[in-house]
Each structure stands twice: as structure tokens, then as C-alpha cells.
Amino acid sequence: MAEDNVSYPLVEPGLWVERIGARSFPAGRPALFLDRDGTINVDTDYPSDPAEIVLRPQMLPVIETANRVGIPVVIVTNQSGIARGYFGWEAFAAVNQRVLDLLAERNAVVDMVLACGYHEKGSGPLAVADHPMRKPNPGMLMEAARRLGVDLKRSLIVGDKPADMEAGERAGLERGWLVDGEASTMDGLAVVPLRDAHDVDGLLAAIRSL
């Protein structure tokens, strides 16, 4: 996988950081952080084939609303399949571009993508246990905030796993939405379930209020 470093936005062997488009944001704006697989698109278990990507429709109005109110939309995704050798950064790039293209067809724009390919069961330089960029650690959120000038406390996170919520809490966020989850409180983070149209409406209202 080392050869991929030449072609892809890898800031280190297991960390992809890609700025999408040219939209600019004033410093101090909150962000909408989104997990990818299982949140934006249907999780096909280590997705590596662009042809298999199907969007979850509930995320379309969420991203569109964030675009309209002028807050950056940031994907933060763990990709342990890369460390495990199931696929490489080339396959990740193809799948991720398919996700972005499908969103763009519906006027939903992502501003930055961060992906962590580290995992303790990996090999070579990707074999890192508890890497600071791998959720539930907050590294990807904090890196995006540094690059975009984001106010983390006012930011929102949506994901389908408790690790997404924990990453948000550890980054200093106060609100998160858990796909098909339960309402709970995680230290300073209020976790809201995201199951049906009513829940989506609540998330849209939260975004509009930022």
C-alpha cells in the first residue's frame, strides 16, 4: 500500500485527509460530523466495491440543510479493512468517490473527508493499537477542526456506533445522533436516537439553529 501515498491525500500511512471543493467558512463555525458506512451509506461490511454503494436516504436532507445554513460537513470514518489487508487505499478512494458522487447528484455536498486505516490487527505501519485518529478517539474530529477553524462544542455528530458518540464526547461536542440507537447521556454529550422521520426533523431543527 505504500505506493498509494503518491496518489492519495495521505498525511501519514493510515490517515486520509481530503478537502472537497472550495467552499470557505468563517472561523468559529460549528461543523456537522458524519460517520460514513452505516450512516450515509448502507454498510455492506468492509465496503470495497463502488457498484454496491447505496445511500441511506435520511441523510440527504441532513447534509442539504447543513449546506444551506453554511456549516462544513465532515466525514470521519474508521477503515480497519485497510489495515487488515481486505482492500487498499485505491479501493477506498473509489468507494468514497462513489458516495460523494451519489450525494452530489442529490445536491448534498461534503466539505472534508477523514479516514483512519489504523487497527491493532493490521500489518506493517498500520498495525497500531488505539491510534489517536481511530474512533472512539477524537483525533479525526480535532484534526478537521484545526484545519477548518471549527467550534467543536457547538458541532454535531451523527453515527451508527457508540464509538462515534464517544469520539464526539471526547472532542468536546455536546450533541450526537445515533442511528437506530437509544437516547442516553455520555458524560457531556446528549445522545439522541435517529430512527424515523420525527427524529430526522429534530436533527434538521438542530442544524438550522446553529
C-alpha positions in Angstrom: 0.0 0.0 0.0 3.0 2.3 0.3 2.7 3.3 -3.4 -0.7 4.8 -2.7 1.0 7.6 -0.7 2.0 9.1 -4.0 -1.5 9.5 -5.4 -3.8 10.0 -2.4 -4.2 12.6 0.3 -2.5 10.6 3.0 -0.9 12.8 5.6 0.5 9.6 7.2 0.3 5.9 6.2 -3.0 5.4 7.9 -4.7 8.8 7.8 -6.6 10.2 4.8 -7.4 13.9 4.9 -9.1 15.3 1.8 -10.6 18.8 1.4 -13.5 18.6 -1.0 -14.5 21.6 -3.1 -13.7 25.2 -2.4 -16.4 26.4 0.0 -14.9 28.6 2.7 -16.2 29.1 6.2 -15.6 31.8 8.8 -13.6 30.6 11.8 -15.6 29.6 14.7 -18.5 27.9 12.8 -19.7 24.6 14.1 -19.5 21.5 11.9 -21.7 18.5 11.1 -19.6 15.4 11.6 -20.8 12.2 9.9 -19.7 8.6 10.0 -19.9 7.1 6.6 -20.6 3.3 6.4 -23.9 2.6 8.1 -24.7 6.3 8.4 -24.5 7.9 5.0 -24.5 4.7 3.0 -25.7 1.2 3.8 -22.9 -0.8 5.5 -22.0 -3.8 3.3 -19.3 -5.0 5.7 -16.0 -3.5 4.7 -17.3 -1.9 1.5 -14.8 -2.0 -1.3 -16.9 -2.1 -4.5 -18.3 1.2 -5.7 -21.1 -0.6 -7.5 -22.5 -1.8 -4.2 -22.9 1.6 -2.6 -26.4 2.6 -1.7 -27.2 5.8 0.2 -29.4 5.9 3.3 -32.0 8.5 2.2 -32.5 10.0 5.6 -29.0 11.6 5.4 -29.8 13.6 2.2 -31.9 16.3 3.8 -29.5 16.5 6.8 -26.5 17.2 4.5 -28.5 19.6 2.3 -29.7 21.6 5.4 -26.1 21.9 6.7 -25.1 23.1 3.2 -27.8 25.7 3.2 -27.0 27.1 6.7 -23.3 27.3 5.8 -21.7 24.8 8.2 -19.0 22.4 7.0 -19.9 18.8 6.5 -17.1 16.4 7.5 -17.0 12.6 7.1 -15.0 10.8 9.8 -14.7 7.1 9.1 -12.8 4.2 10.5 -11.5 1.9 7.8 -9.9 -1.0 9.5 -10.3 -3.1 6.3 -7.2 -1.3 5.0 -5.1 -2.3 8.0 -6.4 -5.9 7.8 -5.5 -6.1 4.2 -9.0 -6.6 2.9 -8.6 -3.7 0.4 -6.2 -0.8 -0.1 -6.5 3.0 -0.4 -7.2 2.7 -4.1 -10.5 0.8 -3.3 -11.3 3.2 -0.5 -10.8 6.1 -2.9 -13.2 4.6 -5.5 -15.9 3.8 -2.9 -15.6 7.2 -1.3 -15.8 9.0 -4.6 -19.0 7.0 -5.4 -20.5 8.1 -2.1 -19.6 11.7 -2.8 -21.0 11.5 -6.4 -24.3 10.0 -5.3 -24.7 12.7 -2.7 -23.8 15.4 -5.2 -26.5 14.1 -7.6 -29.0 15.0 -4.8 -27.4 18.4 -4.1 -25.7 17.2 -0.9 -22.1 18.4 -0.6 -19.4 17.1 1.7 -16.5 19.5 2.5 -13.9 17.2 4.1 -13.2 13.5 4.4 -11.0 11.9 7.0 -10.4 8.2 7.2 -8.4 6.2 9.7 -6.8 3.0 8.4 -5.0 2.0 11.6 -6.0 -1.1 13.6 -4.3 -3.3 16.1 -4.9 -6.3 13.9 -3.3 -4.7 10.9 0.2 -5.2 9.5 3.2 -3.1 8.9 2.9 0.6 9.7 -0.9 0.3 10.0 -0.7 -2.1 12.9 -1.3 0.4 15.7 -3.5 -0.3 18.7 -5.7 2.5 20.0 -4.4 5.1 17.4 -5.4 8.6 18.4 -7.2 9.1 15.0 -9.3 5.9 15.3 -12.7 6.4 16.8 -13.7 6.3 19.7 -10.6 8.5 20.0 -11.3 12.1 18.9 -8.3 12.7 16.6 -10.1 12.9 13.3 -12.6 15.4 14.7 -9.9 17.5 16.2 -7.8 17.4 13.0 -10.8 18.6 11.0 -11.5 21.3 13.5 -7.9 22.5 13.3 -7.9 22.7 9.5 -11.4 24.3 9.2 -11.4 26.5 12.3 -14.4 24.7 13.7 -16.1 25.3 17.1 -16.2 21.8 18.4 -18.5 22.5 21.3 -21.3 23.7 19.0 -20.8 21.0 16.5 -23.0 17.9 15.9 -22.1 14.3 15.2 -24.2 11.5 13.6 -23.1 7.9 13.6 -24.3 4.4 13.9 -22.0 3.1 16.6 -21.3 4.1 20.3 -17.7 4.7 19.2 -18.9 7.6 17.1 -20.7 9.2 20.0 -17.7 8.6 22.3 -15.4 10.3 19.8 -17.8 13.3 19.8 -17.9 13.5 23.5 -14.1 13.3 23.8 -13.8 16.1 21.2 -16.0 18.3 23.3 -19.2 18.1 21.4 -22.5 18.4 23.3 -25.0 16.7 21.0 -24.9 13.5 18.9 -27.4 11.4 17.0 -27.1 7.6 17.0 -28.6 5.8 14.0 -31.1 3.2 15.3 -29.9 3.9 18.8 -31.3 4.9 22.1 -31.4 8.2 23.9 -28.7 8.5 26.5 -26.2 10.8 28.1 -22.5 10.2 27.7 -20.7 12.5 30.1 -21.1 15.9 28.5 -22.7 14.5 25.2 -26.5 14.2 24.9 -27.2 11.2 22.5 -30.4 11.4 20.5 -31.8 8.4 18.6 -32.1 8.7 14.8 -34.7 6.2 13.8 -37.6 7.8 12.0 -38.8 10.9 10.2 -39.6 12.6 13.5 -36.0 12.1 14.7 -34.7 13.4 11.4 -36.9 16.5 11.8 -35.3 17.1 15.2 -31.9 16.9 13.7 -32.8 19.3 10.9 -34.1 21.7 13.5 -30.8 21.5 15.5 -28.8 22.2 12.4 -31.0 25.2 11.4 -30.5 26.6 14.9 -26.7 26.6 14.7 
